[in-house]
Amino acid sequence: MKRREFIAAAAALLVSSRGLRAQSRRYRLGFLAVGDGSGRTLNQTELALFDGLRNHGWIDGRNLIIDYRFSQPPDRLPASVADLVALSPDVLIVAAPQATKALKSATATIPIVFVAVADPVGLGLVQSLARPGGNITGLATYVPGDFVAKRIEILRELVPGASRFAILANPGNPMHRLLLANEVPSTARNLGVALPIVQAITAEELDVAFASAAAQRADAIIVFGDTLTVVEAPRIVALAAKHHLPAVHFSRQFANGGLIVYGPDFADLFRRAGGYVDKILKGAKPSDLPVEQPTKFEFVINMKTARALGLSVPTSLLLRADEVIE
């Protein structure tokens, strides 16, 4: 072999070996998930993230290592955040506003992709939806201004003459505090309804909150989306039935027994988060990736629960529902 050919062959071999090493590298993803990790590792909604990752060629255990930590109970959150940051992952995925704020405070360098944060601009997580800035981006869950009003509209059709709608909120949730300070009062004025607030930070306080709503003669209750309410979905459904309160819920976990579910398709949001991870692992900066809003919503009516509450569901709602559970 001539010297020139030998050098060319050696160079090609070196490039090839570098390419193989790059392809065989396993990136590390840290996932701060909802829940306490008991039973199953992740809930069914969060598992949609794996579909999104696979759609872009990322497979856990092959070219990706996924480390999990959990945000519940609330006193577990600081340790979970510290554990994930200490692992120095290439990307962090996080669900819900409290956990997102905690993770953002813990690192300004590791890229963060959030899911299920209602108003990231209002919470100060990003500068704007188009230009997030910093090391964080992701998927929001609502358009400010119609969050409460839309749910009241549904309940008014379902419960004719209703004028008092209790709101179950978690004062530890920064998004709830933002809604209670701004959108809730303005909605009450604009629609001419009473919106008494009942609050719960722990599972035990949920019992007191529902009893308070009933004592205040609420016609129905709006359950704000929150890590606590997702984890305690069966308890909340049971409490609504116990106090004979028609309830509108935010996520699919409540469809099993909950009267109404109206909110973003969270599985779709987690699936789309896989695209953010793919772009970041390929070199994109979170600050250059706009925050996206929901494109799919779920509207589910549980007729069995409606009948148990003595409600007649109008055709106008049935026609708009994505699913009617008999």
Disulfide bonds with the S-S distance in Angstrom:
none
